[in-house]
Amino acid sequence: MSQYSITDNFSQHFKICFADTKALRQEAFRIRHSVYCEEMAWLPTNEHQMEIDEFDDCAYHCLLQHKRSGVFAGCIRLVIPPTDNPNFKLPFEKNSAHCLRKDVLDTDALPRGSFGEVSRLAVLSSFRQRKDEDKVPFVFSNQDPETVYSEQEKRSFPNIAMGLYLAAAAFADICNHSGVLVMMEPSLMARFKQFGFPFIQVGDETQLYGTRALFYLQSEYYISDLAPQLKMLYHAIHHDLCDQMCLLPFTNAADR
C-alpha cells in the first residue's frame, strides 16, 4: 500500500489562490461575511454581504478554492503595517494593545513592515459542518488521514484551515518578515503547537469574540518543527504562491 500523502491529497482537492484582484478579494470578503456576520454574528451584516475593515488595504489575502466545484472554501490574510505610515495600527494594536507583554515582545521596537499579523481565517460552513463545529469559524483536525476524504467526511475537508495558515506563513516568509503575530484562543494555540508551531504568548488573555491572547512566531520557526508531511505541504503552497505573486510596493487602497 502506498504511503498517504497530505500534499498529494490536498492538491487533488484544493488550489491556493493569491487574491491579487478586486474580484478575488471580494470573494474573501464574502466568505468573511458569511462566517463572521451571518453565522457567528460577531459583526453586523450589511447589504453588500462583504465584511471589510480598515486593515484590508494593507494586507495580502489568500483564498482556497475547491477544485471539483470551483467554490472558494476559505480565506485568510496577512496584515502588514506600511513603512510610510507609522501611525497605522495592526488589528491587535487597535483592539488589544493594552494586553501586550512588552517585556516579552515590544512590537514598537520592530521596524514597521518587517512583521505582520495573521487574521480573518474563515471557512464556509459547507466545508466544515460536523457535530459541534457549527459555532467556530474554522476547524483543525487530528483525524486519521485515511478517513479525511471518505464519503461521509467529504464536506468537512479538515485540512483547509491548516492549508490556509501555511499560506499565511508562506506570505510572511516571501515578505522576509522577522516574525508573525496572531490573536487566538489559548486552547486552539495548544493545537497549533501539537502540529509543530512553537508560538510564544506575548499578550495577556482578553475578551475578543471569546477568550483570546496574542501569540508570536519567529521566522526561523515558521516550519522548522513541522512534521515532515506538513512541511512538504508548506513547500508546495509556498511554491504555488511564489508563482502567483509579484512583490511591488503595496498600492491597492483604491481597488476594493
ABEGO torsion letter per residue (X at the ends): XBBBBAAAAAAAABBBBBBABAAAAAAAAAAAAAAAAAAAGABBBBAAGBBBBAAAAABBBBBBBBAAAGBBABBBBBBBBBAABAABBBAAAAAAAAABBAAABBAAABBBGABBBBBGBBBBAAAABBBGAAABABBBBABBAAAAABAAAAAAGAAAAAAAAAAAAAAAAAAGBAEBBBBBBAAAAAAAAAAGBBBBBABBBBBBGEBBBBBBBBAAAAAAABBAAAAAAAAAAAAAAAAABBBBBBBAAABX
